[in-house]
Amino acid sequence: MKRNLAIPAVLLAALFWGTTGTSQSFAPEGASPLAFGAVRLAIGGLFLLSFSAATGRLKLKGLPLPALLVSSAGMALYQPLFFSGVTQSGIAAGTVAALGSAPVIAGLLEWLLTARKPAVKWWIATAGAAGGCLLLFADKPSRGFQPAGLLLSVGAGAAFAVYALFSKKLLERHSPETAAAAVFSLSALWLSPLLLFTDLSWLITVRGTAVSLYIGIAATGVAYLLFNYGLSRLQASTTVTFSLAEPLAAAVLGILALGEPISGWGIAGLLLMLGALLLLAGK
């Protein structure tokens, strides 16, 4: 039962993450990706702290400091690495490199740190989901191959994998609410210097405020509460693979909400990703 509830929770988190790109498209001009990432973490961290305190689930005593520092650093690094990688290599190559590498790196790190070898089904499902992601973005415009940009994107995937693995350590004795509140509050502090060097005038507009609140509260706060719930009940590598539902959700939303076209390769990618996630969800 715990696994049956955990999987939908992670998939719902990925659905929220998948709305980020569409939501950001409604932000005012001048909202740079790096500033957006910092604001997202700041609002998300404040929401998670407030929610956890209000529900009586905030129990910071006894949190393992090394795991907290590493997990929060991973989440903080993910934001600039991902956005910089996408900027240099284009949306297609950057997204595939980041999202496709994260579950593989998570599986290898989990194997290294816990001596728990991933199951054959996990490797098949992860390869299928990553391949589907590649097909989905195959016909998207890209700026071409730039090694530095792809390295940054793979770095983003590694940062997310590190975040998930060390958040798993926090969840061994603490609630999903406490772990998320602690990690995201500290992550926001790591990135707060960025806010001193960026134009935030867009934030006080109606659209800027609305988009920021949605992404900070729903696509970050609520999404990572759901992700942590699943992470507390599943292997870290499995949870990260399920997070590959994010580009699937983003693609479907882009088609339905923004009227974005999709090619035959894109449809094949969506079906491959769906099949891989169904395989992983099966017993």
C-alpha positions, 0 to 999 in steps of 0.5 A: 500500500505504501508503494502504491501511494508513493508512486502517484505522489511522485508522478503528481509532483512531476506533473507540478514540475511539468507546469513550470515551463508553461508558467514561466512563459507568462512571466514578464520580460526581464525575469532572468532564469537565474533570478527565477530559480532563486525566487522560486526557492525563496518562496518555496522555502518560506512556504514549506517552513510555514506549512510544516510549522502550522501543521505541527510537523516541523521537527528540526531537532536531530537532523543530520547536519552533513546530509542536510548541507549536502542535500541543500547544496545539491538543490541550490546547485541544480538551479543555476547549472540547469538554466545555464546548461539550457542557455548554452546548449539549447532547450533540447540538448540541455533538458535531455542531458540533465533529466536523462542523466539524473536517474542514472547518476542516482542509481550509480551513487546509490549502488556505491553508497549503499551497496544496493544494486539496482534491479534489471527492471530499473535499468530497462525502465530508466533507459526507456524513459531517458530514450523517450525524453531524447525522442521527445526533444529530438525535433526541438530547436537547439543551438547545437552541440556545446560541450560546456553547456552539456557538461553543465546540464549533466552537472545539474542531473548529478546535483538533483541525484545528490539532493535526492540521495541525501534527502533520503537520509533525512527522511529516515528519521524525519517527516517529509515536511521537516526534510523539505522545509529544512532543505529548501530554506537552506537552499534559498540561503545558498542562492540568496546572493544572486538576488543582489545582482539581478533585476527584480522589478518584474516581481512586483507586477501582477503577472510576476507576483502571480507566476512566482507564487504559483511556481514557488508554492505549487510547483516547488513547495507542494511538489516537493512535499509529494516527492519527499513522501514518495522518496521516503517509501521508495528507493532514491534511484527509483524515485528519480526515475519516476521524476522523468514524468516531468517532461512528459507532463510538460509536453502534454501541457504545452500541446494542450495549453499552448498549442505547441506542435509535436512530431511523430518522433515526439509522439513515439517519445511520449509513448516510450516514456509512458511505457517505461514508467508503467513498467517501473510501477508494475510489481 
